[in-house]
Amino acid sequence: MKKNFIKALAALAIAPAMLLAGCSSDGGNSDTAGNAADGNSASGEDNSLQKVLDSGKFVLGLDATFKPMGFTDEQDNIVGFDIDLAEEVCSRMGVELVKQPVDWDTKEQDLNAGKIDCIWNGLSINDERREIMNLSDPYMKNDMIFVVKTDSEIATLADLDGKAVAVQSGSTAQEILNDSGLNITATELATNVECLQQLDLDLVDAVFLDSVVANYEITTTGKAYTILPDGLSPEEYAIGFRKGDQALRDEVQKILSEMKADGKVEEISTKWFGSDITTIK
């Protein structure tokens, strides 16, 4: 009887410990995963820069069809203006640039899950992105414009009435177009490349996209596109980091400013655009 009583006491002592261990394991792993993703330690310390330096890799998320900012060339290499900037930043940080294509519709989820360290791919600034990301200073201006075929009868915004317009899903262009009040039918596609293909096939009447992309396509492909004289909204590009990753954001910003001062930004911009069109300070 005495032996059974002692066994019962032992079981009661073990049970709470097992419960505590189970709770600690679940809660602890959850916190650790969250902190690992946002680069912060359990104490709230910002380790985002150190995490990249320790891993030796800086993972850049992009839509790999977004010419000329970041895209896949004919040799299956990811190249572009943003890529050249990021390569130089990483060289000065002493880390490797990892170019990670993402679905533009779910880029924020990939960022917050820690799959990428930033979104650097002609990311337009708006209030929603300011709220959910830690954005760099703007580094380039951009306009949102309509492109039509040169032989199109569409010459003004008024001519778009009742027409079909292609736009990239998950982009600020989509939001601006939806809020424009224009009487159009929006065709939402995954990439600007697909939007322009729909225009080539006469499946849509126009494409609404970034002027940077449109001008590059017209210049490099020689296709008969015309940009309508009136767009809808000027924008600026920035780099998007996780909300808590201030140290990493500030280091990248500092290096970009150094690159601007020593002429490297001008060199890269001239390669892609013919002159320095950046707004980096």
C-alpha positions as a Markdown table, in Angstrom:
| # | Residue | x | y | z |
|---|---|---|---|---|
| 1 | Met | 0.0 | 0.0 | 0.0 |
| 2 | Lys | 2.8 | 2.4 | 1.0 |
| 3 | Lys | 4.6 | 1.5 | -2.3 |
| 4 | Asn | 1.5 | 2.3 | -4.4 |
| 5 | Phe | 1.0 | 5.6 | -2.5 |
| 6 | Ile | 4.6 | 6.7 | -3.3 |
| 7 | Lys | 4.1 | 5.7 | -7.0 |
| 8 | Ala | 0.9 | 7.9 | -7.1 |
| 9 | Leu | 2.8 | 10.9 | -5.7 |
| 10 | Ala | 5.5 | 10.5 | -8.3 |
| 11 | Ala | 3.0 | 10.4 | -11.1 |
| 12 | Leu | 1.4 | 13.6 | -9.9 |
| 13 | Ala | 4.8 | 15.3 | -9.7 |
| 14 | Ile | 5.7 | 14.2 | -13.3 |
| 15 | Ala | 2.4 | 15.2 | -14.9 |
| 16 | Pro | 2.7 | 19.0 | -14.4 |
| 17 | Ala | 6.3 | 18.9 | -15.6 |
| 18 | Met | 5.2 | 17.1 | -18.8 |
| 19 | Leu | 2.4 | 19.6 | -19.3 |
| 20 | Leu | 4.8 | 22.5 | -18.8 |
| 21 | Ala | 7.3 | 20.9 | -21.2 |
| 22 | Gly | 4.6 | 20.5 | -23.8 |
| 23 | Cys | 3.5 | 24.1 | -23.5 |
| 24 | Ser | 7.1 | 25.4 | -23.5 |
| 25 | Ser | 7.9 | 23.3 | -26.6 |
| 26 | Asp | 5.0 | 24.6 | -28.6 |
| 27 | Gly | 5.2 | 28.2 | -27.5 |
| 28 | Gly | 9.0 | 28.3 | -27.7 |
| 29 | Asn | 9.1 | 27.0 | -31.2 |
| 30 | Ser | 6.5 | 29.4 | -32.4 |
| 31 | Asp | 8.4 | 32.4 | -30.9 |
| 32 | Thr | 11.7 | 31.2 | -32.3 |
| 33 | Ala | 10.2 | 30.8 | -35.8 |
| 34 | Gly | 8.7 | 34.3 | -35.7 |
| 35 | Asn | 12.0 | 35.8 | -34.4 |
| 36 | Ala | 14.0 | 33.9 | -37.0 |
| 37 | Ala | 11.8 | 35.2 | -39.7 |
| 38 | Asp | 11.9 | 38.9 | -38.7 |
| 39 | Gly | 15.6 | 38.9 | -37.6 |
| 40 | Asn | 14.7 | 39.7 | -34.0 |
| 41 | Ser | 15.8 | 37.8 | -31.0 |
| 42 | Ala | 13.5 | 36.7 | -28.2 |
| 43 | Ser | 14.5 | 39.8 | -26.2 |
| 44 | Gly | 13.4 | 42.0 | -29.2 |
| 45 | Glu | 17.0 | 42.8 | -30.3 |
| 46 | Asp | 17.3 | 43.5 | -34.0 |
| 47 | Asn | 19.6 | 40.9 | -35.5 |
| 48 | Ser | 18.5 | 41.3 | -39.1 |
| 49 | Leu | 21.8 | 42.5 | -40.4 |
| 50 | Gln | 23.9 | 40.1 | -38.3 |
| 51 | Lys | 21.7 | 37.2 | -39.6 |
| 52 | Val | 22.5 | 38.1 | -43.2 |
| 53 | Leu | 26.2 | 38.5 | -42.4 |
| 54 | Asp | 26.4 | 35.2 | -40.5 |
| 55 | Ser | 24.6 | 33.3 | -43.3 |
| 56 | Gly | 26.7 | 35.0 | -45.9 |
| 57 | Lys | 23.6 | 35.3 | -48.1 |
| 58 | Phe | 21.2 | 38.2 | -48.9 |
| 59 | Val | 18.0 | 36.8 | -50.4 |
| 60 | Leu | 16.2 | 39.1 | -52.8 |
| 61 | Gly | 12.6 | 38.4 | -53.8 |
| 62 | Leu | 11.5 | 39.5 | -57.3 |
| 63 | Asp | 9.1 | 39.0 | -60.2 |
| 64 | Ala | 11.7 | 37.6 | -62.6 |
| 65 | Thr | 9.8 | 39.0 | -65.6 |
| 66 | Phe | 9.9 | 42.7 | -64.6 |
| 67 | Lys | 12.1 | 44.3 | -67.3 |
| 68 | Pro | 14.4 | 46.1 | -66.8 |
| 69 | Met | 14.4 | 46.0 | -63.0 |
| 70 | Gly | 14.9 | 42.3 | -62.6 |
| 71 | Phe | 14.2 | 39.6 | -65.3 |
| 72 | Thr | 15.4 | 36.4 | -66.8 |
| 73 | Asp | 17.4 | 36.8 | -69.9 |
| 74 | Glu | 17.9 | 34.5 | -72.9 |
| 75 | Gln | 20.7 | 32.6 | -71.1 |
| 76 | Asp | 18.3 | 32.0 | -68.2 |
| 77 | Asn | 20.2 | 34.4 | -65.9 |
| 78 | Ile | 18.3 | 36.9 | -63.7 |
| 79 | Val | 19.6 | 40.3 | -64.6 |
| 80 | Gly | 18.4 | 43.9 | -64.4 |
| 81 | Phe | 18.9 | 47.4 | -63.0 |
| 82 | Asp | 17.8 | 46.4 | -59.5 |
| 83 | Ile | 19.9 | 43.2 | -59.7 |
| 84 | Asp | 23.0 | 45.2 | -60.5 |
| 85 | Leu | 22.4 | 47.6 | -57.6 |
| 86 | Ala | 21.9 | 44.7 | -55.3 |
| 87 | Glu | 25.0 | 42.8 | -56.5 |
| 88 | Glu | 27.1 | 45.9 | -55.7 |
| 89 | Val | 25.5 | 46.3 | -52.3 |
| 90 | Cys | 26.2 | 42.7 | -51.5 |
| 91 | Ser | 29.7 | 42.9 | -52.7 |
| 92 | Arg | 30.3 | 45.8 | -50.3 |
| 93 | Met | 28.6 | 43.9 | -47.4 |
| 94 | Gly | 30.7 | 40.8 | -48.1 |
| 95 | Val | 27.8 | 38.5 | -48.8 |
| 96 | Glu | 26.3 | 36.6 | -51.7 |
| 97 | Leu | 23.2 | 37.8 | -53.5 |
| 98 | Val | 20.6 | 35.1 | -53.8 |
| 99 | Lys | 17.9 | 36.0 | -56.5 |
| 100 | Gln | 14.7 | 34.3 | -55.5 |
| 101 | Pro | 11.7 | 34.6 | -57.9 |
| 102 | Val | 8.4 | 34.9 | -56.1 |
| 103 | Asp | 4.7 | 35.1 | -56.9 |
| 104 | Trp | 4.0 | 38.9 | -56.9 |
| 105 | Asp | 0.5 | 38.2 | -55.5 |
| 106 | Thr | 2.0 | 36.5 | -52.3 |
| 107 | Lys | 5.3 | 38.4 | -52.0 |
| 108 | Glu | 4.4 | 39.9 | -48.6 |
| 109 | Gln | 3.7 | 36.4 | -47.2 |
| 110 | Asp | 7.1 | 35.2 | -48.5 |
| 111 | Leu | 8.8 | 38.2 | -46.9 |
| 112 | Asn | 7.1 | 37.7 | -43.5 |
| 113 | Ala | 7.8 | 34.0 | -43.5 |
| 114 | Gly | 11.5 | 34.6 | -43.9 |
| 115 | Lys | 11.8 | 33.0 | -47.3 |
| 116 | Ile | 13.4 | 36.3 | -48.6 |
| 117 | Asp | 15.2 | 39.1 | -46.9 |
| 118 | Cys | 13.7 | 41.9 | -49.0 |
| 119 | Ile | 11.5 | 42.7 | -52.1 |
| 120 | Trp | 13.7 | 44.6 | -54.5 |
| 121 | Asn | 12.1 | 44.7 | -57.9 |
| 122 | Gly | 10.5 | 48.1 | -58.9 |
| 123 | Leu | 8.3 | 47.9 | -55.7 |
| 124 | Ser | 6.0 | 50.9 | -55.8 |
| 125 | Ile | 5.3 | 52.8 | -52.6 |
| 126 | Asn | 1.8 | 53.1 | -51.3 |
| 127 | Asp | 0.1 | 53.5 | -47.9 |
| 128 | Glu | -0.6 | 49.8 | -47.5 |
| 129 | Arg | 3.0 | 48.9 | -48.2 |
| 130 | Arg | 4.2 | 51.5 | -45.8 |
| 131 | Glu | 2.0 | 49.9 | -43.2 |
| 132 | Ile | 3.1 | 46.3 | -43.6 |
| 133 | Met | 6.8 | 46.8 | -44.7 |
| 134 | Asn | 9.9 | 48.7 | -43.6 |
| 135 | Leu | 10.6 | 50.6 | -46.8 |
| 136 | Ser | 13.9 | 52.1 | -47.9 |
| 137 | Asp | 14.0 | 55.7 | -49.1 |
| 138 | Pro | 12.6 | 56.1 | -52.6 |
| 139 | Tyr | 15.3 | 55.4 | -55.2 |
| 140 | Met | 13.5 | 56.1 | -58.5 |
| 141 | Lys | 10.4 | 57.8 | -59.9 |
| 142 | Asn | 7.9 | 56.1 | -62.1 |
| 143 | Asp | 4.6 | 56.9 | -63.8 |
| 144 | Met | 1.7 | 54.5 | -64.4 |
| 145 | Ile | 0.7 | 54.7 | -68.0 |
| 146 | Phe | -1.4 | 53.1 | -70.7 |
| 147 | Val | 0.2 | 51.3 | -73.7 |
| 148 | Val | -1.7 | 50.6 | -76.9 |
| 149 | Lys | -0.7 | 49.3 | -80.4 |
| 150 | Thr | 0.6 | 52.1 | -82.6 |
| 151 | Asp | -2.2 | 51.4 | -85.1 |
| 152 | Ser | -4.9 | 51.6 | -82.4 |
| 153 | Glu | -7.7 | 54.1 | -82.6 |
| 154 | Ile | -7.2 | 54.8 | -78.9 |
| 155 | Ala | -5.5 | 58.1 | -78.5 |
| 156 | Thr | -6.8 | 59.5 | -75.2 |
| 157 | Leu | -8.1 | 58.2 | -71.9 |
| 158 | Ala | -11.6 | 59.0 | -73.1 |
| 159 | Asp | -11.1 | 56.5 | -76.0 |
| 160 | Leu | -10.6 | 53.7 | -73.4 |
| 161 | Asp | -14.3 | 53.8 | -72.5 |
| 162 | Gly | -15.7 | 50.3 | -72.7 |
| 163 | Lys | -12.4 | 48.8 | -73.6 |
| 164 | Ala | -10.4 | 45.8 | -72.2 |
| 165 | Val | -7.3 | 46.7 | -70.3 |
| 166 | Ala | -4.7 | 44.2 | -69.1 |
| 167 | Val | -2.9 | 44.8 | -65.7 |
| 168 | Gln | -0.6 | 42.8 | -63.5 |
| 169 | Ser | -2.4 | 41.1 | -60.6 |
| 170 | Gly | -1.1 | 42.1 | -57.1 |
| 171 | Ser | 0.5 | 45.3 | -58.4 |
| 172 | Thr | -0.2 | 48.9 | -57.4 |
| 173 | Ala | -1.2 | 49.3 | -61.1 |
| 174 | Gln | -4.1 | 47.0 | -60.4 |
| 175 | Glu | -5.2 | 49.0 | -57.4 |
| 176 | Ile | -4.9 | 52.4 | -59.3 |
| 177 | Leu | -6.8 | 51.1 | -62.3 |
| 178 | Asn | -9.6 | 49.6 | -60.1 |
| 179 | Asp | -9.9 | 52.9 | -58.3 |
| 180 | Ser | -9.7 | 55.1 | -61.4 |
| 181 | Gly | -13.4 | 55.2 | -62.1 |
| 182 | Leu | -12.8 | 54.5 | -65.8 |
| 183 | Asn | -15.4 | 52.5 | -67.7 |
| 184 | Ile | -13.1 | 49.6 | -68.7 |
| 185 | Thr | -12.9 | 45.8 | -68.3 |
| 186 | Ala | -9.8 | 44.9 | -66.4 |
| 187 | Thr | -8.0 | 41.7 | -67.3 |
| 188 | Glu | -5.7 | 40.7 | -64.5 |
| 189 | Leu | -2.7 | 38.6 | -65.3 |
| 190 | Ala | 0.3 | 37.3 | -63.4 |
| 191 | Thr | 3.0 | 39.4 | -65.2 |
| 192 | Asn | 3.4 | 42.4 | -67.5 |
| 193 | Val | 4.9 | 40.1 | -70.1 |
| 194 | Glu | 1.6 | 38.3 | -70.3 |
| 195 | Cys | -0.3 | 41.6 | -70.4 |
| 196 | Leu | 1.7 | 42.7 | -73.4 |
| 197 | Gln | 1.3 | 39.4 | -75.1 |
| 198 | Gln | -2.5 | 39.8 | -74.8 |
| 199 | Leu | -2.1 | 43.2 | -76.5 |
| 200 | Asp | 0.0 | 41.7 | -79.3 |
| 201 | Leu | -2.7 | 39.1 | -79.9 |
| 202 | Asp | -5.5 | 41.7 | -79.8 |
| 203 | Leu | -7.1 | 40.1 | -76.8 |
| 204 | Val | -7.0 | 43.4 | -74.9 |
| 205 | Asp | -7.1 | 47.0 | -76.2 |
| 206 | Ala | -4.5 | 48.4 | -73.8 |
| 207 | Val | -2.1 | 47.6 | -71.0 |
| 208 | Phe | -1.8 | 49.6 | -67.8 |
| 209 | Leu | 1.8 | 49.4 | -66.4 |
| 210 | Asp | 4.9 | 51.1 | -65.2 |
| 211 | Ser | 6.4 | 53.7 | -67.6 |
| 212 | Val | 9.9 | 52.2 | -66.8 |
| 213 | Val | 8.8 | 48.8 | -68.2 |
| 214 | Ala | 6.9 | 50.2 | -71.2 |
| 215 | Asn | 9.8 | 52.5 | -72.3 |
| 216 | Tyr | 12.3 | 49.6 | -72.0 |
| 217 | Glu | 10.0 | 47.3 | -74.0 |
| 218 | Ile | 9.6 | 49.9 | -76.8 |
| 219 | Thr | 13.3 | 50.7 | -76.9 |
| 220 | Thr | 14.6 | 47.1 | -76.8 |
| 221 | Thr | 12.0 | 45.1 | -78.8 |
| 222 | Gly | 11.1 | 47.6 | -81.5 |
| 223 | Lys | 7.5 | 46.7 | -81.2 |
| 224 | Ala | 4.9 | 49.2 | -82.4 |
| 225 | Tyr | 3.6 | 50.4 | -79.1 |
| 226 | Thr | 2.4 | 53.9 | -78.2 |
| 227 | Ile | 2.1 | 55.4 | -74.7 |
| 228 | Leu | -1.0 | 57.5 | -74.2 |
| 229 | Pro | -0.2 | 61.1 | -73.2 |
| 230 | Asp | -2.2 | 60.9 | -70.0 |
| 231 | Gly | -1.5 | 58.4 | -67.3 |
| 232 | Leu | -3.1 | 58.0 | -63.9 |
| 233 | Ser | -0.6 | 58.3 | -61.1 |
| 234 | Pro | 3.1 | 59.1 | -60.5 |
| 235 | Glu | 4.9 | 56.7 | -58.2 |
| 236 | Glu | 8.2 | 56.0 | -56.6 |
| 237 | Tyr | 10.1 | 52.7 | -56.1 |
| 238 | Ala | 11.6 | 51.5 | -52.8 |
| 239 | Ile | 13.0 | 48.3 | -51.3 |
| 240 | Gly | 10.7 | 46.4 | -49.0 |
| 241 | Phe | 12.0 | 44.8 | -45.7 |
| 242 | Arg | 10.2 | 43.1 | -42.8 |
| 243 | Lys | 8.8 | 45.6 | -40.3 |
| 244 | Gly | 11.3 | 44.7 | -37.6 |
| 245 | Asp | 14.4 | 44.6 | -39.8 |
| 246 | Gln | 15.7 | 48.1 | -39.2 |
| 247 | Ala | 19.4 | 47.3 | -39.0 |
| 248 | Leu | 19.4 | 45.5 | -42.4 |
| 249 | Arg | 17.3 | 48.2 | -44.0 |
| 250 | Asp | 19.6 | 50.9 | -42.7 |
| 251 | Glu | 22.8 | 49.1 | -43.9 |
| 252 | Val | 21.5 | 48.7 | -47.4 |
| 253 | Gln | 20.4 | 52.4 | -47.4 |
| 254 | Lys | 23.8 | 53.5 | -46.2 |
| 255 | Ile | 25.6 | 51.5 | -48.9 |
| 256 | Leu | 23.3 | 52.9 | -51.6 |
| 257 | Ser | 24.1 | 56.4 | -50.5 |
| 258 | Glu | 27.9 | 55.6 | -50.7 |
| 259 | Met | 27.4 | 54.1 | -54.2 |
| 260 | Lys | 25.6 | 57.3 | -55.3 |
| 261 | Ala | 28.4 | 59.5 | -53.9 |
| 262 | Asp | 31.2 | 57.5 | -55.6 |
| 263 | Gly | 29.5 | 57.3 | -59.0 |
| 264 | Lys | 28.6 | 53.6 | -59.0 |
| 265 | Val | 24.9 | 54.2 | -59.1 |
| 266 | Glu | 25.3 | 56.6 | -62.1 |
| 267 | Glu | 27.4 | 53.9 | -63.8 |
| 268 | Ile | 24.7 | 51.2 | -63.3 |
| 269 | Ser | 21.8 | 53.6 | -64.2 |
| 270 | Thr | 23.5 | 54.7 | -67.4 |
| 271 | Lys | 24.0 | 51.1 | -68.4 |
| 272 | Trp | 20.3 | 50.5 | -68.3 |
| 273 | Phe | 18.7 | 53.9 | -69.0 |
| 274 | Gly | 21.3 | 56.0 | -70.7 |
| 275 | Ser | 21.7 | 58.4 | -67.7 |
| 276 | Asp | 21.3 | 58.5 | -63.9 |
| 277 | Ile | 17.6 | 58.6 | -63.4 |
| 278 | Thr | 17.7 | 57.6 | -59.7 |
| 279 | Thr | 16.7 | 59.7 | -56.8 |
| 280 | Ile | 19.1 | 58.2 | -54.3 |
| 281 | Lys | 20.6 | 60.7 | -51.9 |
